[in-house]
Amino acid sequence: MSVKSSHIRLDMRGDTQIENVTKRVQEALEEAGLRAGIVTVFIRHTTASVMIIEDEPGIRADTKAIWDRLIPADPRWQHNTRNPGEDNGHSHLRGHLQGPSVTIPFSEGTLLLGTWQQIVVVDFDTRARTRDLVVQIIGE
């Protein structure tokens, strides 16, 4: 069993921006040279998440809409009121609920995603940031 790691860096603008990273994760898997196992994609930030969606414009719009309804931006979030100048309490809460990682099985060097499944990063923050992803591959 081998463990290989690689990194992906993304320049994101925040405001629930969605960035598809499926191709980059598949490329990392190919570079690792492993044939079967699992890939974990982990984001090293608390105001962004990794998830699997059907990546099409309607779902992108609906994803933003559902997060705006579930956890709206509000200056009264305690994170904002206890930290002068902060306005991203809702960004942290969204990240907590969605989570920082996904794990995908692979076989014959290919991610075993369903027909419409795509790996995306969702940036919930209120400003542009550079985001760092760790792609860890365990297999043989």
Residue pairs with C-beta under 8 A, 6 or more apart in sequence:
1 37
1 138
1 139
1 140
2 32
2 34
2 137
2 138
2 139
2 140
3 136
3 137
3 138
4 32
4 33
4 34
4 136
4 137
5 134
5 135
5 136
5 137
6 28
6 31
6 32
6 134
6 135
6 137
7 132
7 133
7 134
7 135
8 21
8 24
8 25
8 28
8 132
8 133
8 135
9 130
9 131
9 132
9 133
10 19
10 21
10 121
10 130
10 131
10 132
10 133
11 128
11 130
11 131
12 19
12 48
12 121
12 123
12 125
12 128
12 129
12 130
12 131
13 123
13 128
14 91
14 123
14 124
14 125
14 126
14 127
14 128
14 129
15 64
15 123
15 125
15 126
16 63
16 64
16 67
16 68
16 94
16 122
16 123
16 124
17 122
17 123
18 53
18 55
18 60
18 63
18 120
18 121
18 122
18 123
19 120
19 121
19 123
20 55
20 118
20 119
20 120
21 41
21 50
21 119
21 120
21 121
21 133
22 55
22 111
22 113
22 118
22 119
22 120
25 39
25 41
25 104
25 111
25 119
25 135
26 110
26 111
28 39
28 135
28 137
29 39
29 106
29 109
29 110
29 111
29 135
29 137
30 109
32 137
32 139
33 109
34 106
34 109
34 137
34 139
34 140
35 107
35 108
35 109
35 139
35 140
36 106
36 107
36 108
36 139
36 140
37 105
37 106
37 137
37 138
37 139
37 140
38 103
38 104
38 105
38 106
38 137
38 138
38 139
39 103
39 104
39 105
39 106
39 111
39 135
39 136
39 137
39 138
40 101
40 102
40 103
40 104
40 134
40 135
40 136
40 137
40 138
41 50
41 101
41 102
41 103
41 104
41 119
41 133
41 134
41 135
42 50
42 100
42 101
42 133
42 134
42 135
42 136
43 49
43 50
43 100
43 101
43 121
43 131
43 132
43 133
43 134
44 100
44 131
44 132
44 133
44 134
45 95
45 100
45 129
45 131
45 132
46 92
46 95
46 96
46 100
47 88
47 91
47 92
47 94
47 95
47 123
47 124
47 125
47 129
48 95
48 121
48 122
48 123
48 124
48 125
48 129
48 131
49 94
49 95
49 98
49 99
49 100
49 121
49 122
49 124
50 99
50 100
50 101
50 102
50 119
50 120
50 121
50 122
50 133
51 98
51 99
51 102
51 119
51 120
51 122
52 102
52 104
52 113
52 117
52 118
52 119
52 120
53 59
53 63
53 117
53 118
53 120
54 116
54 117
54 118
55 118
55 120
63 122
67 94
67 124
70 94
70 97
71 90
71 93
71 94
71 97
72 90
73 87
73 90
73 126
74 80
74 89
74 90
75 81
75 87
77 89
77 90
77 93
78 89
79 86
79 88
79 89
79 92
80 86
80 87
80 88
80 89
87 126
88 124
88 125
88 126
88 127
90 124
91 124
91 125
91 126
92 124
94 124
95 124
98 122
102 119
104 111
104 112
104 113
104 119
105 111
105 112
106 112
106 137
106 139
111 119
113 119
121 131
121 133
123 129
123 131
